[in-house]
Amino acid sequence: MQCKKNCERCHKTKERSEDEYKKLINRLNRIEGQIRGIRGMVEKSAYCPDILIQSAAVTAAMNAFNKELLASHIRTCVADDIRSGNDEVIEELVTTLQKLMK
């Protein structure tokens, strides 16, 4: 698994294993369901603290998704690029981490 540059569109892509793909999609599907649940709570005029608790759960789920994706990125793309002598990936990682920590 290695990030590859798609020169036609100048965007990097990554080939993921079937297992990694399924895990990420399952997490996103659960998060999507949580969001729909929150929308339903708003539509039914649920009590604000109840909605906020569910919103916090979505935030925690997104953080877990980000941690899993970041760990995979570091173990594969970043490590492979550094081994290949592409140290530019370090600055990309730092920029990504700064954006995640806003």
C-alpha angles and dihedrals in degrees: 000000000000135000110249129199114238099207094189092068099017091235126122119235133189131217107221128197116250089249094052091046092051093048093051094045092048091053091049092048090053091048090049089053090050091052091050088050091053091049088052090051091053091047089052092047094244119187112278098238090052090054092045091053090053090046090053089052090055090050090052090048091051090049090052090049091050092048092051093047093045093050091051091047092052094046094049119018099029096042093046093049093049091049088051091053096254101135091167086086089071092063089046089053092048090051091049092050091049090053092048092052098055 
